[in-house]
Amino acid sequence: MLSANVIRSRLVTSMPKSSRSLASSAVRNVQRVSKGTSPADSSRKVLYSRAAAGFAAGLSIALYSGWTAQQNGSQAVQCESVDDLIVNRKSDDGETMRRKNKVVNNIGDEHDPTRPKEWDDPENPMRIRMSTWVMELQDRIVSGLEELEASVPPNEHNSDMQAPKFKRDHWLRPQGGEGSSCVIRGGRVFEKGGVNVSVVHGKLPPAAIKQMRADHKSLEIPEEDKDKSMPFFAAGISIVLHPWNPHAPTIHMNYRYFELDKASTPKDALDTTAGVSTSSGKAAEPIAWWFGGGSDLTPSYLYPEDAEHFHNSIKQAADAHHTAYYPAWKKWADKYFYIPHRGESRGIGGIFFDDLTTISDIHTVPGKRIVGSLEAEEPLREPSANQIFDIVKSMSNGFLNSYVPIMKRRIHTPVTEEERRWQLIRRGRYVEFNLVYDRGTKFGLFTPGARIESILMSLPETARWEYMSDMGVAGDGTRESKIMEVLKTPQDWATV
């Protein structure tokens, strides 16, 4: 049984339309990646650095322990009922899930996720704004991907007349938090894919906080709290999609928000994932907060026009806030998504950043601070949390536009057995990176009680390893060797 404080502080969601995803009935997130290291580093150094510095990025995944969920029909998933928490919940008839104790926003209204603009009010705590954002974004992205599946007629991958849908898996974390995993397998377009969100909160022990400080300049612990466990909050969204067609690329996206509070923060304030519940009526100010995230593309075959479209899309979203972001984050992605023991990149890159706050290094450009728009630079001024949140929204909101046009060009391309074989070999590399180097995956796997299904959601359903494979050999003039040239030497793809 959850405590009364936890129950009182849970986020409430409404579903006025049957077409709204069940995922929008809860707050959700998956935290996965963090800051990378140089390709020149030895494998041991890279492993050590990523394992230590990646604590925050892997935190949400690892904290899926204690989740409870059960399937309730092909399109409806209902969490295990908890007295006083869930009164009624259905997804197939559009009825509202209602909880006895509801949080309110800054003007006293109950949370209604169908009003995302209202809940994006800057007067609301960043917790509620990020929670609402990732929830609403998950719904839109899943809907867009299901439309893509429905646009393809039944085929050898899925012959059902009814278009494939994502499986909605809502889970609760009794220790603090909840989320939703939307996963598809065996579709017409996607062999496997997931769009996951969660919101988790709890306490970090001193040792864990010490690990995080090495990679987060904004994390300054008060002297009186240095030997204490401290409250944390984390919210975000994570996406990985593996198409059937070898000519269609795999894609990954992750955006997250993290904050740490004083050890003396009241429990009701800690448990509130989206509302104001302190005695003063104001949200407790965290002692540290930051955003992180990124997106990268992993093709098996190189189509320069696809690489340009993807990088142009994310560059334009970043440039709308400042032209310094994309080149810095692109370079960071090239370093992070690298497989040292293979001497090659996972894919053609994208962007990656972590520890993004008002005082981040990226916000210092020759003699000036980034203010948040191209026309408004002023010396020694940092962007506010609201401005940084706007950046995160712009970047994450562009996901479908950066990917779906590429998919529409490639999903009908004829495929040979050799092309499928090469795709599976490249997926083997994807598995190697995720299990050996990815911070979030590593941290989650080594945490007792973690939700393994969510951690391994990013892995492809099929992969292949060949001993001394004859495919992709340098200089043989094949399309496989062409993509290998790019993976060995990152290129600049943006043309805008």
Sequence and secondary structure as in RCSB ss.txt:
>XXXX:A:sequence
MLSANVIRSRLVTSMPKSSRSLASSAVRNVQRVSKGTSPADSSRKVLYSRAAAGFAAGLSIALYSGWTAQQNGSQ
AVQCESVDDLIVNRKSDDGETMRRKNKVVNNIGDEHDPTRPKEWDDPENPMRIRMSTWVMELQDRIVSGLEELEA
SVPPNEHNSDMQAPKFKRDHWLRPQGGEGSSCVIRGGRVFEKGGVNVSVVHGKLPPAAIKQMRADHKSLEIPEED
KDKSMPFFAAGISIVLHPWNPHAPTIHMNYRYFELDKASTPKDALDTTAGVSTSSGKAAEPIAWWFGGGSDLTPS
YLYPEDAEHFHNSIKQAADAHHTAYYPAWKKWADKYFYIPHRGESRGIGGIFFDDLTTISDIHTVPGKRIVGSLE
AEEPLREPSANQIFDIVKSMSNGFLNSYVPIMKRRIHTPVTEEERRWQLIRRGRYVEFNLVYDRGTKFGLFTPGA
RIESILMSLPETARWEYMSDMGVAGDGTRESKIMEVLKTPQDWATV
>XXXX:A:secstr
   HHHHHH       STTS GGGGS B          TTS HHHHHHHHHHHTHHHHHHHHTTTT B EE SSS
 EE    TTT SB  SSS    B SS  B TTS B  TT HHHHT TTS HHHHHHHHHHHHHHHHHHHHHHHHH
TS   SS   SS    EEEEEE TTSEEEEEEEEES SSEEEEEEEEEEEEEEE HHHHHHHHTT TT    GGG
TTS EEEEEEEEEEEEEESSTTS EEEEEEEEEEE  TT  HHHHH SSS  STTSS    SEEEEEEEEEEE S
S  HHHHHHHHHHHHHHHHTT TTHHHHHHHHHHHHSEETTTTEESSS EEEEEEESTT GGGEETTEE  SSTT
  BTT    HHHHHHHHHHHHHTHHHHHHHHHHHHTTS   HHHHHHHHHHHHHHHHHHHHT HHHHHHHTSTT 
 HHHHGGGS S     TT STT TTS SHHHHHHHHHHS       
